[in-house]
Amino acid sequence: SNVRNPPFSGLTGVFEIRTFTVDADLIDSDANVTGVTITPGPLSSASVTFANSTDGAPSVLTFGFTTRNEIPADGRVTVAVPSRFTLSSVTLAVTSPGTFGTAAQSSTTNATHTFYSLTRNGTAAAVISGTQTFALTLSTPKNPGVSGDSGDFAASTALN
């Protein structure tokens, strides 16, 4: 009891199990016990707000969420924007917490979403503690040209 899981998801690594006599003589040993997978913690209070929700208009999207676990100095934050949005020359920025530090922006696209990531480069706080509230802004996307459901958005944090 009173064991706390690691603050990051993924495989823990191998464990070692040994048994001993009362005189500390080794009886049995296995130094290669398969590790367990720690599952990612959920983001809470996730939201997306639009500065301008008129169809076809340029806007600023603000993503908000609260983390459960720490983000390491080289960690990554990613948001997913539905493919219905026109995204050219957009900028993703962390507006809070202020300890995020300098980050490199990258993006990838699949059939349904464009994923924008900010990867920390370790110049600020070594670790951003868990339960931080984040606000990220995605500047100058163009709203879909037709009113209606915008599609699903997503946000995640990860080790780099």
Secondary structure, DSSP 8 states (H G I E B T S, - for coil): ------SS-EE---EEEEEE-TT--EEEEEEEE---EE-----EEEEEEES--STT-EEEEEEEEE-SS-EETT-EEEEEEETTSB-SS-EEEEEE-GGG--EEEEEEE-SSEEEEEEEE-SSS-SEE-SS-EEEEEEEEEE--SS-S-----EEEEE--
